[in-house]
Amino acid sequence: MRIAVMAGAVLGALCLVAAFVFANGAPQEAAMAAMACAFAVIPYVGWRASQIYEEALEARKFRKELLERLDALEKSRQI
């Protein structure tokens, strides 16, 4: 996924350069600059969302294990 982010950044940079070199006016420059931002931002957002999801899964697993250990400790103290 990190490669897609880097490729998007490079593609966005090339699109931005092309916007300033080949555009025939401000509206075309603005449209191509928006496309450049999209090429760079959308892959990053997807990558970051997957990172956050993985961190949430790890936290959920940790909390589950912690609760199981606390339950076992509580049972051992009751006996």
Buried (B, 14 or more C-beta within 10 A) or exposed (E): EEEEBEEBBEBBEEBBEEBEEEBEEEEEBEEBBEBBEBBBBBBBEBBEEEEEEEEEEEEEEEEEEEEEEEEEEEEEEEE
